[in-house]
């Protein structure tokens, strides 16, 4: 029997909530019957449980998805587009309730949760249009009396392994492309954020997607590696899409190599944010505030290393401190909160480790630098959340941890540079290459930044530029493949057949 918890929120439509896995349009338990807790990171209090699926549960889910694929691949593209648009409409209608769930799973403020849903819905809308724009081609080859045809078809069952920082957006970015292409999908959400994904499954069913087209297997942190491996290695899974750390991405790639699976990897970032002395500082600060502190710095494309040219370094640091000190840290459900907690206690430990390392190696902490803990009170039984102060470090150098690893925390690390050549070398001095940002009013320099920075996405006088119409993905150890954008994303879920036709007679 499922343990009942007190919900920390009220929904306009309580029927949205489901706490079991979803396979073939049925809510199912794990074979072993075990469950794990979903915890509110703002209080450290569990408020729900979900099935602890294991590798034993994978074959049934994949077989159901495969059986559904055999029928769904023949569904007319316009019908698939209509299903996506109805899914889109239902998610929009449930936006307020879904935002509350996201906040109590991830910790992000309600305003950011609403923003995530708006961003995510761009993918259902976009891929509904792309469903009818999958085209093959015909060409005349060098050999006489021949024609070459290309035909694009859905690849098969896709497995989606998604993170906790943007649980709805990451699902819709992957599922939107897969379902538009004619694939079916098995989703393994993060242990921290399964409920929001189960709401999407409920709404997919209401939208009319056939049984088995969209499936969800939940599991805990301990069983995540083995469940993910089983999905990657199942012979009926033809495509795997993963968003997460570079370390885990390499493991996923190795699992998929066994069956030569088609893989999309959107991995970690160590993104440089470069401010030249001719930049509009207000513009750069506005973009940095949104990019750095959103979801307490827990985004792969956040500014990890902030390089500021010598002439404006001190001024920029002071202005950043002034604006950042106005942030209100608290539970995401509180109206006055502008920065919520980290999603996991591991995040707090890592943040403290990086700050201590930088301080010990000579950096100066000009703001924050410590956990922001709400201690347990016997009178109201409130537990501590996973809070860390918005932190600004100056005097950063290349030998510090943040210079070499993704922070994923509310830490703004400022580095001083002198010349363009110097900062390009520093910016590229990382194994990762997801995104880079440059701020300057010199158009020649901006063009050089676009050409010379080693990243899959370049922000030119702007911060986050992710959108459904823009190809999203990195280079180097930030992964390969593209999500979103015209043609490229949906092609990740398609195969291309080549047909050669020889004609009789002279043409």
ZIVEN-V729754 format. One record per backbone hydrogen bond with DSSP energy under -0.5 kcal/mol. CO is the residue of the C=O (numbers start at 1). NH is the residue of the N-H. If there is no record, write none. Layout:
CO/NH + CO/NH
This chain:
5/7 + 13/16 + 14/17 + 21/28 + 22/216 + 23/26 + 26/23 + 26/28 + 28/21 + 30/33 + 34/52 + 36/50 + 37/39 + 38/47 + 38/48 + 39/41 + 40/43 + 40/44 + 40/45 + 41/386 + 45/40 + 48/38 + 50/36 + 51/53 + 54/57 + 55/58 + 55/59 + 57/61 + 58/62 + 59/63 + 60/64 + 61/65 + 62/66 + 63/67 + 64/68 + 65/69 + 66/70 + 67/71 + 68/71 + 68/72 + 69/73 + 71/74 + 72/75 + 76/79 + 76/80 + 77/81 + 78/82 + 79/83 + 80/84 + 81/85 + 82/86 + 83/87 + 84/88 + 85/89 + 86/90 + 87/91 + 88/92 + 89/93 + 90/94 + 92/95 + 94/98 + 95/99 + 96/100 + 97/101 + 98/102 + 99/103 + 100/104 + 101/105 + 102/105 + 102/106 + 102/107 + 103/107 + 109/112 + 109/113 + 110/114 + 111/115 + 112/116 + 113/117 + 114/118 + 115/119 + 116/120 + 117/121 + 118/122 + 119/122 + 120/123 + 120/124 + 121/125 + 122/126 + 123/127 + 124/128 + 125/129 + 126/129 + 126/130 + 127/131 + 129/132 + 130/133 + 131/134 + 133/135 + 137/150 + 139/141 + 139/148 + 143/146 + 145/503 + 147/149 + 147/501 + 148/139 + 149/499 + 150/137 + 151/497 + 153/495 + 156/184 + 157/238 + 157/239 + 158/186 + 159/161 + 159/241 + 160/162 + 160/188 + 161/243 + 164/167 + 166/170 + 167/171 + 168/172 + 169/173 + 170/174 + 171/175 + 172/176 + 173/177 + 174/178 + 175/179 + 176/180 + 177/181 + 178/182 + 178/183 + 184/158 + 185/215 + 186/160 + 187/189 + 187/217 + 188/162 + 190/193 + 193/197 + 194/198 + 195/199 + 196/200 + 197/201 + 198/202 + 199/203 + 200/204 + 201/205 + 202/206 + 203/207 + 204/208 + 204/209 + 205/208 + 210/213 + 213/185 + 215/187 + 216/22 + 216/218 + 218/53 + 220/224 + 221/225 + 223/227 + 224/228 + 225/229 + 226/230 + 227/231 + 228/232 + 229/233 + 230/234 + 231/234 + 234/237 + 236/157 + 236/238 + 238/262 + 239/159 + 240/264 + 241/161 + 242/266 + 245/249 + 246/250 + 247/251 + 248/252 + 249/253 + 250/254 + 251/255 + 252/256 + 253/257 + 254/258 + 255/258 + 255/259 + 256/259 + 256/261 + 257/260 + 262/240 + 264/242 + 264/266 + 265/267 + 265/480 + 266/244 + 271/304 + 271/305 + 272/437 + 273/307 + 274/276 + 274/439 + 275/309 + 276/279 + 279/281 + 280/284 + 281/285 + 282/286 + 283/287 + 284/288 + 285/289 + 286/290 + 287/291 + 288/292 + 289/293 + 290/294 + 293/296 + 294/297 + 295/298 + 297/299 + 299/302 + 302/271 + 302/304 + 305/273 + 305/307 + 306/308 + 306/415 + 307/275 + 308/417 + 309/312 + 309/313 + 310/313 + 310/314 + 312/316 + 313/317 + 314/318 + 315/319 + 316/320 + 317/321 + 318/322 + 319/323 + 320/324 + 321/325 + 323/326 + 324/327 + 327/329 + 328/338 + 328/339 + 331/334 + 332/110 + 334/337 + 339/330 + 344/347 + 344/348 + 345/349 + 346/350 + 347/351 + 348/352 + 349/353 + 350/354 + 351/355 + 352/356 + 353/357 + 354/358 + 355/359 + 356/360 + 357/361 + 358/363 + 359/362 + 364/366 + 364/394 + 367/392 + 370/389 + 371/373 + 373/375 + 377/381 + 382/377 + 385/387 + 386/342 + 387/372 + 391/412 + 392/366 + 392/367 + 393/414 + 394/364 + 397/400 + 400/403 + 401/404 + 401/405 + 409/411 + 410/391 + 411/413 + 412/393 + 412/414 + 413/306 + 414/396 + 415/308 + 417/310 + 419/423 + 420/424 + 421/425 + 422/426 + 423/427 + 424/428 + 426/429 + 428/430 + 431/477 + 433/456 + 433/475 + 434/457 + 436/459 + 437/274 + 438/461 + 439/276 + 441/443 + 442/446 + 443/447 + 444/448 + 445/449 + 446/450 + 447/451 + 448/452 + 449/453 + 453/455 + 457/436 + 457/459 + 458/460 + 459/438 + 459/461 + 467/470 + 468/485 + 469/486 + 472/483 + 475/433 + 475/478 + 476/479 + 478/267 + 480/265 + 483/472 + 485/489 + 486/488 + 487/491 + 488/492 + 489/492 + 490/493 + 491/494 + 493/155 + 495/153 + 495/497 + 497/151 + 497/499 + 499/149 + 501/147
